[in-house]
Amino acid sequence: MSGPRTATAASKPRGRGGLLPVALVTPAVVLLLLFTVAPAIYAIFLSFRRMKVGKGLLGGGKPTEVWTGLSNYTATLSDSEFWASLGRMLLIAAFGVPLTVILSTLFALCLDAKRARLVGFARLAIFLPYAVPGVVASLLWGFMYLPATSPIGGDVVDYFGTKGIFFSVANVAVWGVVGFNMVILYTAVRSLPKELFEAAELDGATEFQIAVRVKLPMIAPAVAMVALFSVIGSLQLFNEPTTLKPLANAISSTWVPLMRVYTDAFVNNSIYEGAATSFVLIAMTVAATVLVSAVGRRIARRSTR
């Protein structure tokens, strides 16, 4: 009789313990449903509709919302400015994503080097820019780019020109995320078994060879994850060019796709086309995520063989 009673008594705490994670996660799930999922569903509904002004007896009528099918999506995909904004965004991503991955990986490996000094201070200094809000960082860099206030040669280099603006925006974006990615990679490096490094050192490997041939292949999955985060962040580029727009004539109100969505929805009062454009971007983001994930997994498999 004692056996079944003991088993029953032991199972009760498990049941209560199983409800605790559900209770802790429920508020986050509710907020996600209310402020992310529900607005997204409503935006999908709006993307298939538009406003139509009816004809009244005096030549005017009350505007009504009507079903329009895929016409909003067709208007977005046939708009040359949308593809131009997408090209500008991809150009910044082509410069920013590799630079972000390279710098964050380099910093992580350097901080884990055997001869590294002041690691705690260096780690905090590299991570600190991530704690600065993107709008504030963009404003700070904007004044550093201005010729009248620039300490980095603003009177020599045109940071707000038609070509220089790409570097300016990419620099602000990279500066703000390298620290976060460095923490991810540094954590991955610190979790590696130290015996491998000691064995490589006994075999005569230098610190550089250990970093490149031992550490880097073993943290390849983390590097792939950082690359994925960087690609997604590039597709969501908005704060930096929007904040720099008052300072740079080269940045228009539709310079990148998300700026176009904002302009359509809240400036031109065309929320229906803005919703359609936003879901075109979501589809592109999902496709890019799947592609980068597949490439990252393939690289990680090859590096662990």
N, C-alpha and C positions, 0 to 999 in steps of 0.2 A: 504493500500500500504506500510505503514511503517513496518508492520510485516515481509513480505517476504524479503524486502531490508535488514532489520536488521539481519535476519537469514542468508542471503547470505553473508553479510559482516562478520558475525561471523564465517562462515564456511571457509573463505579464510585463516585466520591465522592457522586454524587447518590443512589445506592442506600443508602449508609451514612448519608448525611444524612437520608434519608427514614425510616430506622429510629429515629433519635434522638428525634424527637417522639413516636413510639409508645412508646418505652421510658420517656420522661418522664411520659407520660399514664397508662401502665398501672397504677402504684400507686394513683393517684386513682380510676381506674375500678374496680379491685378492691375498694377500700374502699367505694366507692359501692354496688357490688353486694352486699357483705357486710352493711353496716350501714344501708342505706336500701332498696334494692330487695327483698332477701330478707325483711327484717322486714315490709315493706309487703305482700308476697305472702302471708306467713303471717297477717297481720292480716286480709286479705280472707277467707282461709279460716276464721278464727275468727268473723268477723262473721256467718257462715251456720250457726253451731253454738251449742249451749248445754249446760249440765250438767243431767242428769236423774237423780234418785235412784230407783233400782230398789226394788222391793218384795221384801223377804226374808221368811224364815219367821217371824222374830220382829218383824216390822213395820218393819224397817229394811233398807237395802240399800246397796250400794256405788254412789256417784255415777259416772255414765258420761257421756261426751261424745257428744251425738247431733246429727244434722243437723236443722236447724230452718227452713231456707229463708229467707224474707224476714221472719220474725217479729221479729227484732231491729230491722230497719229500720222496720217498722211501729210497733213500740213507741216508737222515737225520734220518728218523725214525728207520732205521735198524742199525744206528751207536751207538755202546755201549758208546762211549765217550760223545755223546750228552745226553744220559740219565744219565750218571754219572755227567755231568755238571749241569743238571737240578736238580739232587738230592742234590748237594752241594748248589745250590741256594735256594732250598726249606728248607734245614737245617738252613741256615742263616735266612730265612724268619720266620721259626718256633720260632727262638729266638728273632729276631728283631721286628717283628710286635706286639706281645703281650707287649714287653717291651716299645715300642714307645707309644702304646695306654695307658698303665698304667701310665707311667711317665707324659705324656702330660695331662691326666685327673687329676692326683694327683697335679701337679703344678697349673692347673687352679682352682681347688677347694681350694687349700691352699692360692692362691692369693686373692680369694674372701672371705676368712674367715674374721670374724668380728675383730679378734685381729691381723690381718696381718699388718706388718709394712714395710716401704720402698717398697711399692708395685710397684711404677714406676721403681725404680732401679732394683728390682728383675725381673720384666717383661722384661726389656731391656736386662738384663744379660742372661736370659733363651733364649730369641729370638736371641741374637747376633750370636751364632754359625751358625744359618741358613743363615746369611748374608755372611759367609765365603764360598768362592767357594769350591766345593767338592774336586777338585784336590789339592788345597792348604791345606785343612783340612786333607786329606789323607797323604800328605807329612809331616805335623806337627806331626800327630799321628805316622807315620812311624819312625821318629827320636825319638819319645818317647818310641817306642817299642824296638829300637836297644839297645843291652846291653851296648855299649860304651857310649851312651848319654841318657839312660833312667832314669828318676827320679821316675819311678813307678815299680822298681824291674825287669828290663829287664834281669839282670844277674841271677835272680832266676826263673822267669817264662819265658818259651819259647813261646813268642807271635807269632813267625813265624814257629812254628812246625806244623806237619800235623793235630793236633787237635786244638792247640791254635789259628791257623790262622782263624778259623771260628769265634771265639770270637772277634778277632782283627778287622776283616772286619765288623762284625755286630755292634761293638761298634762305629766305625767311621760313619756308616750309621745312626744309632740311634741318635748319638750326633748331626748330622746335620739337622735332621727333627723334633726333639721334640719341638723346639721353635715355629716353624710354626704351628704345630698341637695344641700347648698350646694356641696360640692366637685365633684359631678357637673356642676351647672349652671355653676359658675365655670369649669370646664375647657372646657365647651362655648362659653362666651362668649369665653374667651381664644383659642379656635381660629378665631374669625371674622376675616375679612380686615379689617385696619385701614383700608384705602383707602376702604371704605364709610363709616366714621365720619368720616374726614377730608373726604370729599365732602359728607356731610350737614352738617358743621360749616361748610364754605365756603358752603353754601346758606342758612346762617343758623339752622340747627336748634340748639336748646339741648341741654344734657346730658340733661335729662329726656325731651325728644322723641326723641333718639337711642336712649335706653334703651327707650322704649315702642314706638316705631315702626320701629326698625331691629333692635336686639338681640333684643328679646323675640320677634318673629315668627320670627327665624332660629333660635332655640333651642327652638322649639315641640316638636320631636321629643324633646329631652332633658327638657322639662317633662312631656310625656306619659309618659315612662319613669319619672320621679320619682313622678308620680301613681299609676302602676301599682304601683311598689314600696310606696307608702304604703297602697294598698288591700289588698295582700297582707299587709302587716304588721298592719293593723287586724284582718283576719280571723284572725290568729294571736295575738291578744291573750291573754296568760296571766300573764307575770311580774309586771306592775304590779299588777293586782287581787289576785293571790295573795299578794304581799308585803305589800300594804296591808290584807289581810283581818283580821289580828289587831288592827289599830288601828281598824277601821271596822266597826260593827255592820251597816251598810247593805250590805256585801258578803257574800253567802252563798257556800256551797261550790259552787254551780252558777250563779254570777253571770254568767259568759260561757260560751260553748259548750265551750271547751277545759278550763275548770275542771270542767265537767260530765263530760267524758271522763275526766279524772284521777280524779274522785270515784267514777265508776262502776267504773273499772278497778282502782284501787289502794286505795280506801277501802271500797267496797261489794263488792269481789271479784267484780264482774260485768264481766269483761274482754271478754265477747262483745258486750254492749250498747255498751261503750266503743268497741270496734273498729267497730261499725256507725255510731255517731255520728261517729266520726272520718272515715269515708269519705263520710258525708253532707256534712260540712264541706269535704272535698276537692272534691267535686262542685260545691259552691257557690263555692269559691275558683276553680276552673277556669272556671266560668261568668262570675264577676266579672272574671277576668283577660281573657277573650275580649271581654267587653263594653267594658272600659276600653281595651283595645288598639285595638278598632275605632273608638271615639270619638276616641282620641288620634291615630290615623292620619288620620282625617277632618279634625281640627283642624289637624294639621301640613300637610296638603295645601292647605287653604284659606289658611294663613298664608304659604305659599311661592308662591302665585300672584301 
